[in-house]
Amino acid sequence: MQVNEEKEFTIQKRRCLVVFVYSLKQLKTLKRFGLIHYVSRRMKYVVIYMNEEDIETSEAKINGLHFVRKVERSYRPDVEMNFAEKIGTKAAYQYEKEEGFEVEELSTQIRLAENV
């Protein structure tokens, strides 16, 4: 008996949360929220990876725990990581103009210490 099922592999979008804690005794409680990637015993923080769609609810629940100092979200998925077109071109140095921020180039003179 042969079963010809086509299994499709889909990449699950993940995001990292950095949870700063007062004590690492409650580490088992954090395991139920996602995959614990790293634990810093000296600086007392835990890096947890979880699915992107669960991040909002889990972040609120983790922030409400009594042993949690603060929770920071990783912004790496939001950053454009395709640098292939920009390397070695002027596009790498171009910035979008933002309101209230203006760059002004000043002409400077270089003087030697002997002539001062």
MDAnalysis code that builds the backbone (N, CA, C; Angstrom):
import MDAnalysis as mda
import numpy as np

u = mda.Universe.empty(348, n_residues=116, atom_resindex=np.repeat(np.arange(116), 3), trajectory=True)
u.add_TopologyAttr("name", ["N", "CA", "C"] * 116)
u.add_TopologyAttr("resid", np.arange(1, 117))
u.add_TopologyAttr("resname", ["MET", "GLN", "VAL", "ASN", "GLU", "GLU", "LYS", "GLU", "PHE", "THR", "ILE", "GLN", "LYS", "ARG", "ARG", "CYS", "LEU", "VAL", "VAL", "PHE", "VAL", "TYR", "SER", "LEU", "LYS", "GLN", "LEU", "LYS", "THR", "LEU", "LYS", "ARG", "PHE", "GLY", "LEU", "ILE", "HIS", "TYR", "VAL", "SER", "ARG", "ARG", "MET", "LYS", "TYR", "VAL", "VAL", "ILE", "TYR", "MET", "ASN", "GLU", "GLU", "ASP", "ILE", "GLU", "THR", "SER", "GLU", "ALA", "LYS", "ILE", "ASN", "GLY", "LEU", "HIS", "PHE", "VAL", "ARG", "LYS", "VAL", "GLU", "ARG", "SER", "TYR", "ARG", "PRO", "ASP", "VAL", "GLU", "MET", "ASN", "PHE", "ALA", "GLU", "LYS", "ILE", "GLY", "THR", "LYS", "ALA", "ALA", "TYR", "GLN", "TYR", "GLU", "LYS", "GLU", "GLU", "GLY", "PHE", "GLU", "VAL", "GLU", "GLU", "LEU", "SER", "THR", "GLN", "ILE", "ARG", "LEU", "ALA", "GLU", "ASN", "VAL"])
u.atoms.positions = np.array([
    [0.829, -1.168, 0.000],
    [0.000, 0.000, 0.000],
    [0.886, 1.248, 0.000],
    [0.807, 2.057, -1.042],
    [1.606, 3.272, -1.141],
    [0.703, 4.493, -0.979],
    [1.221, 5.428, -0.252],
    [0.496, 6.681, -0.047],
    [1.309, 7.782, -0.715],
    [0.717, 8.439, -1.675],
    [1.393, 9.526, -2.381],
    [0.889, 10.872, -1.872],
    [1.309, 11.191, -0.715],
    [0.952, 12.492, -0.147],
    [2.088, 13.455, -0.419],
    [1.731, 14.608, -0.903],
    [2.741, 15.653, -1.095],
    [2.741, 16.532, 0.138],
    [3.851, 16.538, 0.802],
    [3.978, 17.364, 1.995],
    [4.680, 18.656, 1.609],
    [4.088, 19.722, 2.028],
    [4.625, 21.035, 1.671],
    [5.298, 21.648, 2.900],
    [6.493, 22.114, 2.720],
    [7.250, 22.736, 3.793],
    [7.074, 24.249, 3.718],
    [6.557, 24.819, 4.779],
    [6.413, 26.274, 4.823],
    [7.267, 26.811, 5.959],
    [7.918, 27.904, 5.701],
    [8.759, 28.532, 6.712],
    [7.874, 29.352, 7.639],
    [7.988, 29.058, 8.908],
    [7.204, 29.759, 9.915],
    [7.933, 31.053, 10.294],
    [7.235, 32.175, 10.271],
    [7.852, 33.437, 10.668],
    [8.005, 33.450, 12.182],
    [9.217, 33.759, 12.618],
    [9.545, 33.761, 14.043],
    [10.081, 35.128, 14.441],
    [10.022, 35.403, 15.716],
    [10.562, 36.651, 16.244],
    [11.124, 36.370, 17.630],
    [12.076, 37.182, 18.011],
    [12.780, 36.999, 19.273],
    [12.283, 38.016, 20.301],
    [12.160, 37.581, 21.523],
    [11.889, 38.467, 22.648],
    [13.042, 38.338, 23.631],
    [13.516, 39.462, 24.129],
    [14.538, 39.462, 25.165],
    [13.831, 39.846, 26.456],
    [13.840, 38.931, 27.420],
    [13.119, 39.123, 28.670],
    [14.134, 39.320, 29.791],
    [14.123, 40.505, 30.380],
    [14.994, 40.803, 31.519],
    [14.240, 40.433, 32.786],
    [14.877, 39.640, 33.644],
    [14.210, 39.118, 34.840],
    [14.966, 39.519, 36.095],
    [14.258, 39.458, 37.221],
    [14.890, 39.699, 38.514],
    [15.611, 38.445, 39.000],
    [15.018, 37.291, 38.726],
    [15.582, 36.027, 39.180],
    [15.379, 34.971, 38.097],
    [16.328, 34.053, 37.975],
    [16.231, 32.992, 36.971],
    [15.572, 31.724, 37.527],
    [15.045, 31.779, 38.747],
    [14.410, 30.607, 39.346],
    [13.146, 30.205, 38.590],
    [12.474, 31.167, 37.976],
    [11.222, 30.894, 37.285],
    [11.428, 30.637, 35.796],
    [12.547, 30.073, 35.429],
    [12.870, 29.812, 34.023],
    [11.895, 28.819, 33.391],
    [11.385, 27.878, 34.172],
    [10.431, 26.893, 33.656],
    [9.139, 27.561, 33.197],
    [8.763, 28.644, 33.832],
    [7.550, 29.366, 33.453],
    [7.696, 29.973, 32.066],
    [8.894, 30.442, 31.731],
    [9.123, 31.063, 30.424],
    [9.193, 30.027, 29.298],
    [9.465, 28.765, 29.629],
    [9.583, 27.722, 28.605],
    [8.273, 27.489, 27.860],
    [7.151, 27.746, 28.505],
    [5.863, 27.472, 27.853],
    [5.498, 28.503, 26.799],
    [6.204, 29.639, 26.737],
    [5.903, 30.679, 25.757],
    [6.604, 30.465, 24.424],
    [7.715, 29.757, 24.421],
    [8.444, 29.526, 23.178],
    [9.755, 28.816, 23.438],
    [10.609, 28.817, 22.433],
    [11.897, 28.152, 22.515],
    [12.915, 29.081, 23.180],
    [13.477, 28.645, 24.275],
    [14.502, 29.440, 24.953],
    [15.814, 29.200, 24.233],
    [16.343, 30.274, 23.656],
    [17.557, 30.185, 22.853],
    [18.805, 30.428, 23.693],
    [18.731, 31.367, 24.631],
    [19.918, 31.727, 25.408],
    [19.488, 32.246, 26.777],
    [20.288, 31.945, 27.786],
    [20.057, 32.459, 29.134],
    [21.363, 33.056, 29.628],
    [21.325, 34.317, 30.001],
    [22.491, 34.970, 30.579],
    [22.317, 34.996, 32.092],
    [23.120, 34.219, 32.767],
    [22.997, 34.140, 34.218],
    [23.585, 35.374, 34.899],
    [24.599, 35.959, 34.310],
    [25.241, 37.120, 34.918],
    [24.395, 38.378, 34.749],
    [23.866, 38.600, 33.534],
    [23.092, 39.818, 33.270],
    [21.589, 39.596, 33.453],
    [21.181, 38.367, 33.714],
    [19.803, 37.990, 34.024],
    [18.822, 38.378, 32.926],
    [19.039, 37.809, 31.756],
    [18.056, 37.941, 30.688],
    [17.937, 36.622, 29.947],
    [16.786, 36.460, 29.263],
    [16.472, 35.231, 28.544],
    [16.050, 35.616, 27.132],
    [16.575, 34.905, 26.122],
    [16.199, 35.130, 24.732],
    [15.242, 34.011, 24.342],
    [14.021, 34.406, 23.933],
    [12.980, 33.438, 23.585],
    [12.555, 33.672, 22.144],
    [12.474, 32.587, 21.352],
    [11.938, 32.656, 19.995],
    [10.530, 32.083, 19.999],
    [9.627, 32.789, 19.305],
    [8.249, 32.316, 19.197],
    [7.668, 32.717, 17.859],
    [6.512, 32.159, 17.520],
    [5.865, 32.455, 16.253],
    [5.417, 33.917, 16.210],
    [5.466, 34.480, 15.007],
    [5.152, 35.898, 14.812],
    [3.714, 36.217, 15.204],
    [2.767, 35.313, 14.929],
    [1.367, 35.629, 15.225],
    [1.054, 35.579, 16.723],
    [1.896, 34.920, 17.509],
    [1.678, 34.827, 18.955],
    [2.407, 35.912, 19.734],
    [3.151, 36.755, 19.068],
    [4.057, 37.676, 19.753],
    [3.307, 38.718, 20.582],
    [2.180, 39.230, 20.084],
    [1.436, 40.272, 20.800],
    [0.890, 39.760, 22.126],
    [0.210, 38.628, 22.088],
    [-0.403, 38.104, 23.313],
    [0.656, 37.610, 24.288],
    [1.685, 36.957, 23.770],
    [2.731, 36.424, 24.649],
    [3.528, 37.540, 25.310],
    [3.781, 38.604, 24.573],
    [4.541, 39.719, 25.149],
    [3.771, 40.362, 26.299],
    [2.467, 40.499, 26.138],
    [1.650, 41.071, 27.208],
    [1.611, 40.153, 28.430],
    [1.503, 38.837, 28.194],
    [1.468, 37.887, 29.312],
    [2.797, 37.841, 30.046],
    [3.898, 37.835, 29.280],
    [5.226, 37.779, 29.901],
    [5.497, 39.052, 30.688],
    [5.080, 40.182, 30.155],
    [5.279, 41.465, 30.843],
    [4.495, 41.519, 32.152],
    [3.413, 40.778, 32.248],
    [2.601, 40.772, 33.460],
    [3.110, 39.856, 34.555],
    [4.095, 39.035, 34.282],
    [4.643, 38.133, 35.296],
    [5.426, 38.923, 36.336],
    [5.356, 38.490, 37.587],
    [5.945, 39.267, 38.685],
    [7.467, 39.272, 38.688],
    [8.103, 38.299, 38.086],
    [9.569, 38.223, 38.107],
    [10.217, 38.873, 36.883],
    [9.422, 39.466, 35.985],
    [9.937, 40.071, 34.756],
    [10.164, 41.561, 34.977],
    [11.369, 42.007, 34.646],
    [11.708, 43.423, 34.763],
    [11.226, 44.193, 33.549],
    [11.609, 43.730, 32.334],
    [11.122, 44.356, 31.107],
    [11.276, 43.380, 29.946],
    [10.535, 43.646, 28.879],
    [10.546, 42.797, 27.695],
    [10.863, 43.669, 26.487],
    [11.833, 43.246, 25.680],
    [12.180, 43.968, 24.458],
    [11.991, 43.042, 23.269],
    [11.430, 43.597, 22.210],
    [11.167, 42.843, 20.990],
    [12.323, 43.039, 20.018],
    [12.684, 41.983, 19.307],
    [13.722, 42.075, 18.289],
    [13.147, 42.717, 17.025],
    [13.888, 43.643, 16.455],
    [13.439, 44.321, 15.244],
    [14.168, 43.817, 14.008],
    [14.871, 42.720, 14.119],
    [15.618, 42.186, 12.979],
    [14.729, 41.808, 11.795],
    [13.544, 41.212, 12.001],
    [12.693, 40.914, 10.838],
    [12.193, 42.161, 10.109],
    [12.210, 43.313, 10.766],
    [11.739, 44.552, 10.153],
    [12.815, 45.262, 9.337],
    [14.076, 44.872, 9.509],
    [15.191, 45.531, 8.839],
    [15.415, 44.891, 7.472],
    [15.603, 45.727, 6.449],
    [15.882, 45.239, 5.098],
    [17.289, 44.643, 5.073],
    [17.387, 43.356, 4.740],
    [18.680, 42.670, 4.768],
    [19.266, 42.432, 3.379],
    [18.651, 42.970, 2.331],
    [19.152, 42.778, 0.985],
    [20.068, 43.948, 0.627],
    [21.370, 43.725, 0.730],
    [22.347, 44.769, 0.467],
    [23.032, 44.596, -0.886],
    [22.614, 43.626, -1.676],
    [23.307, 43.278, -2.914],
    [23.344, 44.428, -3.902],
    [22.250, 45.176, -4.045],
    [22.232, 46.270, -5.025],
    [22.963, 47.505, -4.521],
    [23.138, 47.620, -3.215],
    [23.673, 48.855, -2.653],
    [25.178, 48.850, -2.449],
    [25.795, 47.714, -2.418],
    [27.228, 47.639, -2.109],
    [28.035, 48.259, -3.236],
    [28.873, 49.205, -2.881],
    [29.765, 49.840, -3.849],
    [29.095, 50.855, -4.753],
    [27.884, 51.257, -4.474],
    [27.198, 52.249, -5.299],
    [26.827, 53.448, -4.442],
    [26.357, 54.496, -5.113],
    [25.936, 55.685, -4.381],
    [24.642, 55.451, -3.610],
    [23.888, 54.423, -3.966],
    [22.639, 54.127, -3.272],
    [22.879, 53.775, -1.810],
    [24.081, 53.310, -1.483],
    [24.390, 52.963, -0.105],
    [24.493, 54.206, 0.773],
    [24.794, 55.348, 0.171],
    [24.984, 56.572, 0.944],
    [23.799, 57.519, 0.863],
    [22.755, 57.140, 0.160],
    [21.587, 58.001, 0.039],
    [20.625, 57.757, 1.184],
    [20.167, 58.835, 1.764],
    [19.218, 58.770, 2.859],
    [17.938, 59.479, 2.445],
    [16.831, 58.988, 2.961],
    [15.577, 59.676, 2.712],
    [15.524, 60.912, 3.597],
    [14.993, 61.995, 3.038],
    [14.894, 63.213, 3.828],
    [13.764, 63.078, 4.828],
    [14.079, 63.390, 6.062],
    [13.078, 63.361, 7.113],
    [12.748, 64.791, 7.503],
    [11.551, 64.993, 7.980],
    [11.148, 66.327, 8.390],
    [11.914, 66.731, 9.637],
    [12.399, 67.956, 9.643],
    [13.096, 68.463, 10.806],
    [14.549, 68.043, 10.900],
    [15.029, 67.323, 9.915],
    [16.415, 66.862, 9.961],
    [17.091, 67.262, 8.664],
    [18.097, 68.097, 8.778],
    [18.778, 68.583, 7.592],
    [20.281, 68.469, 7.799],
    [20.971, 67.965, 6.805],
    [22.417, 67.818, 6.887],
    [23.051, 68.987, 6.148],
    [23.972, 69.631, 6.808],
    [24.640, 70.778, 6.209],
    [26.132, 70.493, 6.163],
    [26.729, 70.676, 5.007],
    [28.149, 70.421, 4.841],
    [28.904, 71.723, 5.062],
    [29.868, 71.704, 5.928],
    [30.661, 72.889, 6.226],
    [32.060, 72.715, 5.654],
    [32.626, 73.812, 5.198],
    [34.005, 73.741, 4.727],
    [34.924, 73.980, 5.918],
    [35.870, 73.092, 6.087],
    [36.779, 73.205, 7.221],
    [38.201, 73.333, 6.713],
    [38.994, 74.017, 7.472],
    [40.395, 74.159, 7.134],
    [41.223, 73.337, 8.103],
    [42.226, 72.699, 7.560],
    [43.123, 71.917, 8.383],
    [44.376, 72.760, 8.588],
    [44.681, 72.986, 9.865],
    [45.875, 73.769, 10.178],
    [46.866, 72.889, 10.912],
    [48.119, 73.034, 10.593],
    [49.140, 72.275, 11.291],
    [49.431, 72.929, 12.642],
    [49.901, 72.125, 13.564],
    [50.158, 72.621, 14.917],
    [51.270, 73.656, 14.918],
    [52.170, 73.606, 13.941],
    [53.282, 74.552, 13.892],
    [52.801, 75.960, 13.583],
    [51.743, 76.094, 12.797],
    [51.276, 77.393, 12.340],
    [50.258, 78.029, 13.268],
    [49.908, 77.388, 14.353],
    [48.865, 77.906, 15.229],
    [49.334, 79.017, 16.076],
])
